[in-house]
Amino acid sequence: MPPPQAPRIPVTRTHHGDTVTDHYEWMRDKTSEDVLAHLRAENAYAEARMQHLDPLRERIVAEIRSRTQETDMGIPVREGDWWYYGRTVEGKQYSIQCRVAARPIDPADPTDPVAWTPPPPLKDPAEPREGEQVILDANVEAEGHDFFSLGTFDISDDGRFLLFGVDTEGDERYTLRIRDLETGEQLADEIRGTSSGAFFDPSGRYVFYSTVDASWRPDTVWRHEVGTDPAADVRVFHEPDDSYWVGAGRTRSGRYLVIGASSSVTSETRVLDASDPTGEFALIWAREQGVEYDAEHAVLAGRDWWLITHNKNAPDFTVVAVPVENPHAEPVTVIEHEAGRRVEGVDAFARFLVFDYRTGGLPKTAVARLDGGQALAELTWDELVPPTASGRGGLLSIGARGNPEWQQPTLRIGYTSFIEPATVASYDVAAGFYTVLKRQPVLGGYASGDYAEKRDWAIADDGTRIPISLVWKRGLVPALDGGEASNGPLAGGARPEPSPLELYGYGSYEASMDPGFSIPRLSLLDRGVVFAIAHVRGGGELGRDWYEKGKFGHKKNTFTDFIACARHLIDTGVTAPERLVAEGGSAGGLLMGAVANMAPELFAGILADVPFVDPLTSILDPSLPLTVIEWDEWGNPLHDAEAYQYIKSYAPYENVREQAYPRILAVTSLNDTRVLYVEPAKWVARLREVGADAMLRCEMEAGHGGVSGRYSAWNQRAIELAWLLDVLGLADAPADADATVAGSSGAGDAAADTPGAADATP
């Protein structure tokens, strides 16, 4: 079947004296029957090209299901007088949210461990807990829709009302609804076109939510009185600056409502005493260009403080405290700035503080006990090191999760690595001991000792050391099995056979690609594929400077770093160009398009998910979703000729040229509002002009995160992995016999509380 040939219809634009003719800009109109017909033709072509991989795709789906527990139950989280948890049931796409009544908290003994100990796991997770109440079955809500996503899920403090927001298109615009959990009645209140993250005030009388402007930027916060017509809702805050997002929430203490407004480089916070929800929000600190901050309410020695994490004169951030009644008072330093230790935030509880930070390229968490008398600057921080984490390879991700209650005496944490399934534990802060609550089940006899992980380093063009994380199946990768520390020759001087390898990258927005366990990834590892992450500049793994050196006029470092990592893995004999596939999504898809142009000889294939491959066109148009916000990340090509030329010099679509390209698969979604489908559609058409073997798969009912529903998501990932294995010449290769598991009685991202359970890419 020949590939679709998109019509060439010239559209010209001129900026800074430069005229560009774009022959595929006509694809931008997604209401056009011509555009839809072209996307369907692309899907038909991709399906025909990959039809021979259907048995492999089916096998991968079976492997995923047989390794994961399909009917499962999450760990209950206490909130108010209830324990909340999610469950999944074999054969159903979505989770079911449930609750059971909790033992009342004794005011005379609020830290009673019995009251804070979650109900024990059931022997049969298919059985409901005694007294279980189903509060939302997403499978029921999703009936009749090809796509379903929740963007809000909040319970009133008295436990009576559920607030939930539903998206059935994939465009991240949610319809808010309220349900009476005592009667099951759905209230008449229905608010359309909201952003995610709506919530009740402590009284349960009001709902706060945000809406978006014409460019899909969250710009306005509203107050809705439950039981009234949404047409009468009150606008409580509007942000006129197109470069800022807004959002709202509550402090964990329940004492304050918070509105945050932030661009990529500047932020400010407004607060309101929650006992007066119709009052006026007041600024903590006014915005100052280039200063980012957030505020956390804390009570220390009976006094109310704002703990402010900020970067003023502190590139890797510091934490200070100011009195709630006078936020402009001289700040008290709580956590000193330390170059190379990226402070990511502080959480406050009644009896302790939690400090999240990053050092050595890995996330860390520490706790300080509040005994009542110590000075703020003299808090003792204890790093959390769970005793059950093996630490093989030293690549452990850890962080607090699922801790909504101000008075709770324990801290729930999650930790994982590339080879250790995600574990959730409860840390008794006063006593200093851990209780493991759940380890992500991996069926079929999985043993972490059968796999290995390590950190390697490549040298960039400017001499910077770039970290690379690697994970593989022991016994299948000769170049890495020799002590897991050297990639040198084998005994007798022979060089080991290079292995197939997938190299993943992102490198934007200071996002860090941390170690995490993935069940779908086992289908690669068990076929002898090495999985690697290039922690390139533009990400946040090594602090704020790591990010700054991969944005604006330094953006090309992201691409050359990735190329340096690929060359390092080739030069050390781990892999070879014909055995190397690269993958990245969204801004990581920009990375994929750039390296395809810059160093196509290094890769056999490139997998680009929802790729941002036409950045110049998008960032030039302020009417497009989120464009103005992006100027702080990439530069402003509309008003800055230098930024225009720099972005044009690396934009993948602009730089396709006559050369031999690796095989390329681009995956997108019609309703994606973050990276519009038109970018990969245009890119693939342009690549075909120069003879590249490029394919496009467009999900017609999905958004930026792809299809919804776990079975659909597994199938989508299996399609991508089957293509990847085919490029590597492994389409017919069986999984390692020791790891192959049969049957299809498992699957699941059921433990909603368990980090890594959803098996997100990478």
C-alpha positions as MATLAB code, in Angstrom:
seq = 'MPPPQAPRIPVTRTHHGDTVTDHYEWMRDKTSEDVLAHLRAENAYAEARMQHLDPLRERIVAEIRSRTQETDMGIPVREGDWWYYGRTVEGKQYSIQCRVAARPIDPADPTDPVAWTPPPPLKDPAEPREGEQVILDANVEAEGHDFFSLGTFDISDDGRFLLFGVDTEGDERYTLRIRDLETGEQLADEIRGTSSGAFFDPSGRYVFYSTVDASWRPDTVWRHEVGTDPAADVRVFHEPDDSYWVGAGRTRSGRYLVIGASSSVTSETRVLDASDPTGEFALIWAREQGVEYDAEHAVLAGRDWWLITHNKNAPDFTVVAVPVENPHAEPVTVIEHEAGRRVEGVDAFARFLVFDYRTGGLPKTAVARLDGGQALAELTWDELVPPTASGRGGLLSIGARGNPEWQQPTLRIGYTSFIEPATVASYDVAAGFYTVLKRQPVLGGYASGDYAEKRDWAIADDGTRIPISLVWKRGLVPALDGGEASNGPLAGGARPEPSPLELYGYGSYEASMDPGFSIPRLSLLDRGVVFAIAHVRGGGELGRDWYEKGKFGHKKNTFTDFIACARHLIDTGVTAPERLVAEGGSAGGLLMGAVANMAPELFAGILADVPFVDPLTSILDPSLPLTVIEWDEWGNPLHDAEAYQYIKSYAPYENVREQAYPRILAVTSLNDTRVLYVEPAKWVARLREVGADAMLRCEMEAGHGGVSGRYSAWNQRAIELAWLLDVLGLADAPADADATVAGSSGAGDAAADTPGAADATP';
ca = [
       0.000    0.000    0.000;
       1.560    3.331   -1.009;
       1.772    6.065    1.634;
      -0.741    8.923    1.465;
       0.412   11.843   -0.603;
      -0.727   15.055    1.015;
      -1.629   17.859   -1.408;
       0.825   20.745   -1.506;
      -1.082   23.983   -0.991;
       1.256   26.939   -0.470;
       0.683   29.221    2.500;
       3.214   31.985    3.079;
       4.168   33.925    6.186;
       6.754   36.639    6.699;
       8.508   37.534    9.942;
      11.638   39.636   10.449;
      12.140   39.834    6.680;
      12.050   36.061    6.286;
       9.310   34.628    4.033;
       8.424   30.966    4.509;
       6.188   28.928    2.236;
       4.452   26.096    4.086;
       2.736   23.567    1.803;
       1.012   21.617    4.586;
      -0.406   24.323    6.850;
      -3.837   23.524    5.360;
      -3.918   20.494    7.658;
      -4.573   22.753   10.673;
      -8.362   22.849   10.155;
      -9.507   19.716   11.969;
     -13.129   20.353   10.986;
     -12.203   20.008    7.315;
     -13.320   16.782    5.667;
     -10.126   16.867    3.587;
      -8.008   16.947    6.739;
      -9.977   14.172    8.421;
      -9.808   12.068    5.267;
      -6.041   12.521    5.148;
      -5.651   11.471    8.802;
      -7.788    8.396    8.206;
      -5.650    7.550    5.174;
      -2.535    7.852    7.336;
      -4.075    5.484    9.872;
      -5.005    2.999    7.161;
      -1.474    3.120    5.767;
       0.100    2.623    9.206;
      -2.265   -0.240    9.931;
      -1.423   -1.945    6.647;
       2.320   -1.443    7.178;
       2.137   -2.932   10.686;
      -0.395   -5.658   10.032;
       2.320   -8.295   10.110;
       3.071   -7.210   13.688;
      -0.414   -8.029   14.998;
       0.670  -11.383   16.482;
       3.562   -9.652   18.268;
       1.277   -6.881   19.517;
      -1.138   -9.473   20.862;
       1.727  -11.317   22.519;
       2.968   -8.139   24.213;
      -0.526   -7.325   25.489;
      -0.743  -10.880   26.863;
       2.642  -10.443   28.548;
       1.553   -7.197   30.183;
      -1.673   -8.734   31.425;
      -0.030  -11.884   32.684;
       2.500   -9.942   34.737;
       0.082   -7.549   36.389;
      -2.774   -8.064   38.788;
      -5.976   -7.128   37.055;
      -8.415   -7.264   39.937;
      -6.762   -5.232   42.635;
      -7.383   -2.764   45.405;
      -5.465    0.382   46.326;
      -4.249    1.269   49.787;
      -6.910    3.231   51.679;
      -6.091    6.875   52.422;
      -7.728    8.537   55.393;
      -9.495   11.821   54.742;
     -11.880   13.079   57.379;
     -14.019   10.272   58.739;
     -13.478    7.908   55.803;
     -10.889    5.667   54.209;
     -10.833    6.228   50.434;
      -9.372    3.833   47.885;
      -9.624    2.703   44.283;
     -10.224   -0.766   42.962;
     -10.109   -2.360   39.527;
     -11.976   -5.362   38.255;
     -10.852   -7.784   35.577;
     -12.336   -6.854   32.226;
     -13.151   -3.260   33.138;
     -11.246   -0.336   31.654;
     -11.468    2.120   34.523;
     -11.070    2.214   38.270;
     -13.891    2.252   40.810;
     -13.596    4.731   43.687;
     -14.792    3.488   47.066;
     -14.743    4.297   50.768;
     -15.397    2.758   54.168;
     -16.022    4.523   57.448;
     -12.967    5.221   59.617;
     -12.623    4.993   63.363;
     -13.287    8.437   64.862;
     -10.267   10.454   65.961;
     -10.153   10.858   69.733;
      -9.542   14.582   70.459;
      -7.701   13.541   73.612;
      -5.386   11.266   71.628;
      -5.272   12.542   68.019;
      -2.197   10.446   67.166;
      -3.736    7.126   68.203;
      -2.056    4.719   65.730;
      -5.120    2.516   65.515;
      -7.164    5.363   64.064;
      -4.471    6.085   61.470;
      -3.762    2.492   60.427;
      -5.485    1.688   57.118;
      -7.726   -1.378   56.866;
      -5.603   -4.456   56.092;
      -5.471   -5.923   52.566;
      -8.161   -8.440   51.722;
      -7.201  -11.975   50.762;
      -9.483  -11.636   47.760;
      -9.390   -8.107   46.298;
     -12.443   -8.959   44.211;
     -14.534   -8.918   47.383;
     -15.827   -5.587   48.703;
     -14.706   -4.449   52.110;
     -17.254   -4.618   54.901;
     -19.339   -1.448   54.740;
     -17.885   -0.426   51.367;
     -19.592    2.402   49.504;
     -18.942    2.922   45.800;
     -18.745    6.666   45.281;
     -17.817    6.740   41.583;
     -17.582    3.910   39.063;
     -15.761    5.396   36.074;
     -16.834    2.432   33.951;
     -20.452    3.503   34.399;
     -19.675    7.163   33.787;
     -17.715    6.289   30.620;
     -20.518    4.285   29.002;
     -21.211    5.531   25.493;
     -17.905    7.409   25.214;
     -14.729    6.404   23.390;
     -12.693    8.587   25.746;
     -13.088    9.294   29.444;
     -10.961   11.189   31.929;
     -11.480   12.690   35.377;
      -9.948   16.118   35.957;
     -11.480   16.806   39.378;
     -12.296   14.432   42.229;
     -13.018   16.095   45.575;
     -15.137   15.270   48.610;
     -16.703   17.864   50.895;
     -15.209   17.937   54.390;
     -18.336   16.429   55.915;
     -18.076   13.521   53.457;
     -21.506   14.084   51.959;
     -20.886   15.529   48.491;
     -18.684   14.419   45.624;
     -17.383   16.969   43.099;
     -16.084   15.461   39.881;
     -15.081   16.764   36.454;
     -15.428   14.692   33.272;
     -13.704   15.018   29.879;
     -15.084   12.780   27.104;
     -13.132   14.314   24.210;
      -9.494   14.423   25.312;
      -9.274   18.212   25.122;
      -8.829   18.646   28.908;
     -12.016   20.678   29.267;
     -14.141   19.232   32.038;
     -17.821   19.303   32.958;
     -18.226   19.627   36.732;
     -20.959   17.703   38.523;
     -21.938   17.290   42.181;
     -23.349   14.094   43.678;
     -24.998   13.611   47.061;
     -23.281   10.501   48.439;
     -26.002    9.938   51.029;
     -28.832    9.725   48.520;
     -26.970    9.019   45.272;
     -28.760   11.995   43.722;
     -26.989   14.109   41.129;
     -27.494   17.794   41.844;
     -28.704   20.104   39.100;
     -25.405   22.016   39.304;
     -23.456   21.393   36.090;
     -20.591   23.637   35.019;
     -19.109   23.153   31.556;
     -15.747   24.140   30.129;
     -13.727   24.089   33.338;
     -10.076   23.311   33.827;
      -8.940   20.555   36.191;
      -8.522   20.900   39.956;
     -11.857   22.241   41.268;
     -12.546   21.870   44.994;
     -14.978   22.508   47.856;
     -14.290   25.116   50.495;
     -14.209   23.679   54.068;
     -17.888   24.459   54.629;
     -18.909   22.508   51.513;
     -21.152   25.406   50.568;
     -18.926   26.717   47.778;
     -16.971   25.268   44.877;
     -13.941   27.045   43.421;
     -12.935   26.269   39.843;
     -11.019   27.780   36.933;
     -11.828   28.345   33.268;
      -9.721   29.040   30.191;
      -9.494   31.826   27.632;
      -9.672   31.598   23.837;
      -6.142   30.176   23.684;
      -7.013   27.499   26.274;
      -5.015   29.211   29.040;
      -6.458   28.809   32.573;
      -7.005   32.482   33.362;
      -9.980   32.894   35.696;
     -11.025   31.492   39.094;
     -14.726   31.346   39.937;
     -16.810   30.715   43.055;
     -19.986   28.662   42.734;
     -22.558   28.314   45.494;
     -23.803   24.729   45.632;
     -27.427   24.449   44.572;
     -27.520   27.680   42.552;
     -27.477   28.453   38.833;
     -23.861   28.511   37.529;
     -24.815   31.607   35.520;
     -24.669   33.488   38.838;
     -21.148   32.285   39.691;
     -18.772   34.955   40.962;
     -15.452   35.710   39.303;
     -12.950   35.959   42.156;
      -9.744   36.363   40.153;
      -8.752   37.011   36.551;
      -5.227   37.052   35.132;
      -4.985   39.346   32.086;
      -1.343   38.575   31.264;
      -1.310   35.937   28.518;
       1.968   34.479   29.806;
       0.450   33.378   33.140;
      -1.587   30.353   34.190;
      -3.843   30.391   37.231;
      -4.985   27.674   39.584;
      -6.533   27.399   43.025;
      -6.498   25.063   46.002;
      -6.530   24.693   49.774;
      -3.757   24.425   52.322;
      -3.447   21.058   54.029;
      -4.314   22.739   57.315;
      -7.686   23.713   55.843;
      -7.183   27.223   57.125;
      -6.620   29.007   53.815;
      -7.790   29.064   50.215;
      -5.013   29.748   47.726;
      -4.847   31.163   44.189;
      -1.589   30.885   42.295;
      -0.634   32.736   39.116;
       2.580   31.763   37.377;
       4.481   31.976   34.132;
       7.471   29.780   33.371;
       9.755   32.149   35.281;
       7.601   34.226   37.645;
       4.851   33.500   40.159;
       2.732   34.984   42.895;
       0.250   33.669   45.472;
      -2.987   35.047   46.911;
      -4.660   33.664   50.033;
      -7.967   33.930   51.845;
      -8.990   32.757   55.298;
     -11.179   29.730   54.556;
     -13.682   30.776   57.229;
     -14.609   33.696   54.948;
     -14.899   32.097   51.483;
     -16.685   35.111   49.981;
     -13.951   37.505   51.097;
     -11.129   39.067   49.112;
      -7.910   37.195   48.394;
      -4.731   38.983   49.529;
      -1.244   38.816   48.046;
       1.591   37.210   49.975;
       4.381   38.570   47.762;
       3.770   40.582   44.608;
       5.218   39.127   41.434;
       8.765   40.044   40.596;
      10.085   39.146   37.157;
      12.240   36.036   37.343;
      11.231   35.129   40.915;
       9.277   31.928   41.453;
       7.735   31.029   44.781;
       5.023   29.012   46.459;
       3.678   29.169   49.988;
       2.797   26.457   52.505;
       0.890   27.167   55.721;
       2.623   25.864   58.844;
       2.057   26.188   62.581;
       5.220   26.187   64.691;
       5.204   26.732   68.434;
       1.622   27.958   68.181;
       2.341   30.624   65.575;
       1.118   30.686   61.962;
       3.786   30.948   59.253;
       4.078   30.874   55.500;
       6.890   28.578   54.434;
       7.964   30.063   51.122;
      10.077   28.137   48.627;
      11.652   30.689   46.285;
      14.589   31.347   43.966;
      15.352   35.015   44.600;
      19.154   35.152   44.728;
      18.989   31.370   45.138;
      19.003   29.600   41.736;
      18.421   26.143   43.247;
      15.808   27.575   45.641;
      15.689   28.120   49.369;
      12.932   27.976   51.994;
      12.127   30.862   54.304;
       9.369   31.526   56.816;
       7.355   34.729   57.248;
       4.538   35.364   59.731;
       1.073   34.948   58.264;
       0.006   38.267   59.733;
       2.984   40.079   58.193;
       4.369   38.307   55.098;
       6.698   41.248   54.376;
       8.549   40.846   57.654;
      12.213   39.847   57.606;
      12.224   36.190   56.463;
      13.642   33.447   58.660;
      15.722   30.949   56.688;
      14.463   27.397   57.130;
      16.503   25.651   54.412;
      19.661   27.285   53.114;
      20.378   27.582   49.422;
      22.950   25.018   48.330;
      24.194   25.024   44.743;
      23.484   21.677   43.088;
      20.790   20.687   45.606;
      17.517   21.615   43.949;
      14.882   22.399   46.577;
      11.533   21.219   45.223;
       9.254   22.122   48.108;
       8.191   21.763   51.725;
       4.966   20.195   53.023;
       3.663   21.078   56.477;
       1.782   18.853   58.908;
       0.767   19.497   62.501;
       3.743   17.578   63.920;
       6.385   17.539   61.192;
       7.629   19.086   57.973;
       8.573   17.229   54.771;
      11.361   18.463   52.518;
      11.562   17.280   48.898;
      14.785   17.963   47.048;
      17.045   16.632   44.331;
      20.745   15.877   44.455;
      23.058   13.700   42.412;
      20.380   13.424   39.766;
      17.883   11.661   42.054;
      14.866   12.767   44.138;
      15.207   12.735   47.935;
      12.857   13.291   50.868;
      13.642   14.370   54.437;
      11.516   14.956   57.537;
      11.860   17.372   60.477;
       9.932   16.734   63.700;
       8.154   19.675   65.286;
       8.588   19.225   69.016;
       7.296   22.669   69.808;
      10.319   24.516   71.073;
      13.004   24.496   68.403;
      13.839   27.542   66.306;
      12.894   27.483   62.639;
      16.502   27.744   61.531;
      17.529   24.862   63.799;
      15.260   22.127   62.516;
      16.899   18.716   62.120;
      16.233   17.079   58.767;
      16.414   13.276   58.549;
      16.684   11.810   55.052;
      14.277    8.931   54.474;
      15.978    5.695   53.429;
      13.453    2.830   53.426;
      15.013   -0.375   54.762;
      13.247   -2.566   52.197;
      14.701   -0.751   49.181;
      17.500   -2.869   47.774;
      19.304    0.030   46.154;
      20.879   -2.165   43.462;
      22.568    0.297   41.154;
      21.747    3.152   43.534;
      18.922    4.444   41.309;
      16.082    4.914   43.781;
      13.194    7.359   43.413;
      11.403    8.305   46.617;
       8.735   10.809   47.547;
       5.765   11.510   49.803;
       2.343   10.673   48.379;
      -1.262   10.356   49.531;
      -1.033   12.492   52.687;
      -4.071   14.787   52.843;
      -4.566   15.044   56.607;
      -3.058   17.832   58.699;
      -3.128   15.846   61.957;
      -1.772   12.536   60.677;
       1.172   11.209   62.737;
       2.590    9.113   59.890;
       3.883    9.974   56.438;
       3.070    7.799   53.466;
       5.918    7.462   50.976;
       6.427    5.687   47.681;
       9.703    4.405   46.291;
      10.817    2.494   43.231;
      13.700    1.939   40.842;
      14.046    0.617   37.302;
      14.101   -2.945   38.641;
      12.249   -2.645   41.974;
       8.440   -2.577   41.691;
       6.808    0.425   43.309;
       6.362    0.165   47.060;
       4.226    2.240   49.410;
       5.208    2.461   53.080;
       4.046    4.365   56.126;
       6.743    6.175   58.112;
       6.036    6.768   61.801;
       7.684   10.151   62.192;
       7.896   10.159   65.990;
       9.217    6.602   66.315;
      11.266    6.570   63.112;
      10.153    3.215   61.694;
       8.546    2.084   58.430;
       5.600   -0.189   57.753;
       5.342   -1.500   54.195;
       1.733   -1.208   53.057;
       1.963   -2.573   49.539;
       4.448   -3.601   46.897;
       3.284   -3.426   43.310;
       2.402   -7.013   42.418;
       4.282   -8.440   39.445;
       2.971  -11.873   38.529;
       4.744  -14.657   36.703;
       7.718  -15.076   39.008;
       9.376  -11.699   38.515;
      12.628  -11.349   40.474;
      14.445   -8.028   40.558;
      17.761   -9.853   40.894;
      17.341  -11.095   37.326;
      17.770   -7.516   36.111;
      20.419   -4.846   36.550;
      20.546   -1.053   36.487;
      23.367    1.467   36.542;
      24.305    5.071   35.857;
      26.784    5.852   33.083;
      28.094    9.184   31.763;
      28.652   10.588   28.300;
      30.766   13.635   27.438;
      28.995   16.422   25.541;
      30.624   18.547   22.875;
      31.429   21.258   25.447;
      32.886   18.780   27.954;
      29.798   18.514   30.177;
      29.170   15.058   31.669;
      25.678   13.816   30.756;
      24.146   11.073   32.934;
      22.646    7.988   31.312;
      20.492    5.484   33.193;
      20.539    1.907   31.935;
      18.483   -1.178   32.792;
      18.748   -4.644   31.255;
      18.112   -8.355   31.757;
      21.137  -10.118   33.203;
      22.731  -12.648   30.888;
      21.380  -11.072   27.707;
      23.656   -8.031   27.330;
      27.326   -9.050   27.052;
      28.694   -5.520   27.047;
      27.015   -4.720   30.369;
      27.069   -8.064   32.150;
      30.783   -7.977   32.873;
      30.587   -6.614   36.384;
      28.028   -3.958   35.410;
      30.775   -1.366   35.587;
      32.843   -1.747   32.440;
      32.008   -1.811   28.777;
      35.466   -2.961   27.774;
      36.549   -6.029   25.803;
      35.847   -9.547   26.950;
      38.536  -11.980   28.002;
      40.977  -12.594   25.161;
      40.440   -9.112   23.738;
      37.209   -9.868   21.872;
      34.637   -7.089   21.841;
      31.154   -8.116   22.985;
      28.325   -8.197   20.478;
      26.400   -4.900   20.564;
      22.873   -5.180   21.943;
      19.584   -3.698   20.787;
      18.844   -0.553   22.794;
      16.071    1.983   23.265;
      17.292    5.471   24.221;
      14.638    7.708   25.757;
      14.888   11.481   26.197;
      12.887   14.560   27.127;
      14.927   17.582   28.229;
      12.473   20.475   28.685;
      10.545   22.425   31.332;
      12.945   21.265   34.092;
      11.159   17.897   34.089;
      13.243   15.047   35.493;
      13.095   11.520   34.110;
      13.463    9.641   37.389;
      13.938    5.896   37.863;
      10.685    3.981   37.850;
       9.468    0.443   37.339;
       7.438   -0.451   34.236;
       5.723   -3.724   33.457;
       5.421   -3.101   29.670;
       9.165   -2.421   29.576;
       9.808   -6.037   30.653;
       8.688   -7.133   27.195;
      11.732   -5.311   25.827;
      14.196   -6.341   28.506;
      13.273  -10.013   28.242;
      14.075   -9.903   24.529;
      17.552   -8.591   25.242;
      16.813   -4.898   24.649;
      18.625   -2.416   26.880;
      16.507    0.511   28.042;
      18.367    3.780   28.609;
      17.435    7.344   29.511;
      19.620   10.242   28.420;
      19.268   12.854   31.175;
      19.982   15.761   28.851;
      20.135   19.443   29.696;
      16.776   21.166   29.688;
      15.564   18.659   32.282;
      15.860   19.163   36.018;
      17.904   16.166   37.138;
      20.997   18.164   38.142;
      19.492   21.411   39.374;
      18.269   24.687   37.952;
      21.437   25.336   35.954;
      20.909   22.001   34.162;
      17.549   23.324   33.035;
      18.776   26.807   32.128;
      21.510   25.342   29.924;
      18.871   23.591   27.808;
      16.376   26.387   27.075;
      16.206   29.651   25.108;
      19.489   30.228   23.295;
      20.958   27.062   24.835;
      18.236   24.729   23.524;
      20.549   22.960   21.088;
      22.428   21.523   24.083;
      19.412   19.251   24.614;
      19.888   17.773   21.142;
      23.678   17.531   21.146;
      23.592   15.975   24.635;
      21.269   13.237   23.365;
      23.512   12.655   20.357;
      26.534   12.457   22.675;
      24.750    9.810   24.763;
      23.936    7.772   21.659;
      27.541    7.995   20.443;
      28.844    7.015   23.878;
      26.679    3.897   23.946;
      27.865    3.014   20.448;
      31.538    3.785   21.084;
      31.594    1.696   24.280;
      30.129   -1.287   22.432;
      26.820   -1.416   24.265;
      24.895   -0.958   21.022;
      25.344   -0.065   17.345;
      23.468    2.342   15.049;
      21.536   -0.452   13.381;
      20.477   -1.668   16.847;
      19.489    1.683   18.346;
      15.995    3.227   18.497;
      15.258    6.622   20.086;
      11.993    7.606   21.747;
      10.563   10.838   23.133;
       7.165   12.449   23.555;
       5.732   15.969   23.494;
       8.732   18.280   24.024;
      10.733   15.053   23.883;
       9.220   14.626   20.425;
      10.898   17.898   19.458;
      14.123   16.269   20.613;
      13.386   13.276   18.385;
      12.764   15.454   15.343;
      15.918   17.472   15.950;
      18.250   14.464   16.311;
      16.654   12.842   13.258;
      17.817   15.851   11.263;
      21.169   16.291   13.002;
      22.441   12.710   13.347;
      20.207   10.272   11.442;
      23.122    7.871   10.951;
      23.099    6.983   14.663;
      19.596    5.505   14.770;
      17.703    2.663   13.145;
      14.373    4.114   14.204;
      12.738    7.028   15.986;
       9.467    6.820   17.906;
       7.914   10.254   18.450;
       4.821   10.487   20.689;
       2.640   13.624   20.333;
       5.780   15.379   19.052;
       6.270   19.150   19.179;
       7.976   19.178   15.785;
       6.699   22.455   14.300;
       7.600   24.819   17.156;
       8.263   27.884   15.046;
       4.814   27.938   13.455;
       3.114   27.339   16.801;
       5.099   29.813   18.870;
       4.629   32.537   16.258;
       0.837   32.449   16.638;
      -0.455   33.878   19.951;
      -3.979   32.675   19.146;
      -2.920   29.040   19.354;
      -3.292   27.176   22.652;
      -0.688   28.136   25.239;
       1.629   29.927   22.784;
       2.364   33.045   24.838;
       3.152   30.919   27.886;
       5.769   29.085   25.807;
       7.751   32.256   25.098;
       9.415   31.973   28.526;
      10.642   28.494   27.616;
      11.713   28.827   23.991;
      11.978   32.553   23.298;
       9.633   34.961   21.540;
      10.119   34.598   17.775;
       7.211   36.919   17.035;
       8.989   39.979   18.454;
      12.627   38.882   18.676;
      14.468   38.307   15.377;
      17.314   36.484   17.115;
      14.915   34.080   18.820;
      13.165   33.570   15.476;
      16.374   32.595   13.713;
      17.519   30.353   16.555;
      14.278   28.373   16.744;
      14.155   28.120   12.969;
      17.679   26.701   12.981;
      16.606   23.605   14.938;
      12.837   23.262   14.367;
      12.406   19.714   12.994;
       9.789   20.587   10.372;
      11.829   23.521    9.082;
      15.021   21.479    8.777;
      13.957   18.303    7.001;
      16.389   17.836    4.135;
      17.594   15.392    1.513;
      19.401   12.706    3.508;
      18.941    9.146    4.676;
      16.582    9.088    7.686;
      15.934    6.261   10.125;
      12.476    4.696   10.169;
      10.068    7.046   11.943;
       6.748    6.453   13.685;
       4.840    9.528   14.905;
       1.859    9.062   17.209;
      -0.667   11.840   17.857;
      -4.270   12.513   18.921;
      -6.874   14.586   17.131;
      -8.088   16.352   20.292;
      -4.694   17.095   21.815;
      -4.697   20.731   22.987;
      -1.047   20.825   24.089;
       0.652   19.679   20.889;
      -1.793   19.896   18.025;
      -2.089   16.879   15.710;
      -1.185   19.128   12.773;
       2.480   19.273   13.798;
       3.307   15.562   13.339;
       0.936   15.359   10.352;
       2.873   18.104    8.557;
       6.219   16.661    9.644;
       5.462   13.198    8.258;
       4.282   14.676    4.964;
       7.478   16.717    4.679;
       9.652   13.703    5.565;
       8.040   11.712    2.780;
       9.032   14.407    0.299;
      12.690   13.509    0.894;
      12.098    9.760    0.787;
      11.976    9.018    4.527;
      10.134    5.923    5.731;
       7.758    7.790    8.053;
       4.356    6.766    9.405;
       1.665    8.608   11.352;
      -0.873    7.105   13.751;
      -3.578    9.538   14.847;
      -5.987    8.540   17.605;
      -9.283   10.113   16.573;
     -10.793   10.065   20.090;
      -7.975   10.986   22.470;
      -5.895   13.802   23.914;
      -2.294   14.565   24.829;
      -1.972   11.490   27.029;
      -3.295    9.153   24.349;
      -6.259    6.840   24.633;
      -8.112    6.324   27.907;
      -8.811    3.066   29.674;
      -6.115    0.642   30.752;
      -6.758   -2.021   28.108;
      -6.730    0.586   25.353;
      -3.548    2.090   26.769;
      -1.826   -1.316   26.918;
      -2.818   -2.002   23.332;
      -1.515    1.393   22.216;
       1.799    0.813   23.965;
       2.017   -2.713   22.546;
       1.655   -1.298   19.017;
       4.594    1.028   19.682;
       6.743   -1.699   21.242;
       5.984   -4.087   18.385;
       7.109   -1.442   15.887;
      10.218   -0.779   17.945;
      11.119   -4.482   18.086;
      10.534   -4.791   14.357;
      12.984   -1.942   13.688;
      15.509   -3.721   15.902;
      15.065   -6.966   13.966;
      13.408   -8.689   16.931;
       9.839   -9.038   15.714;
      10.178  -12.811   15.730;
      12.390  -13.065   18.817;
      10.768  -14.772   21.808;
      11.094  -13.305   25.267;
      13.781  -14.891   27.436;
      12.493  -18.318   28.433;
      13.177  -17.728   32.121;
      10.930  -14.663   32.119;
       8.167  -15.717   29.726;
       4.838  -16.040   31.484;
       1.661  -17.510   30.091;
      -1.988  -16.758   30.493;
      -3.918  -13.535   30.735;
      -5.217  -13.521   34.290;
      -3.431  -10.398   35.407;
      -3.175   -6.728   34.522;
      -3.688   -3.576   36.315;
      -3.033   -0.152   37.534;
      -5.438   -0.889   40.339;
      -3.446    0.460   43.239;
      -4.179    4.084   42.573;
      -1.930    4.916   45.495;
       1.005    2.885   44.196;
       3.661    4.878   42.352;
       4.524    3.470   38.969;
       1.477    1.232   38.862;
       0.145    2.912   35.764;
       3.342    2.118   33.846;
       3.717    5.501   32.228;
       6.349    5.999   29.565;
       9.234    5.566   29.777;
];
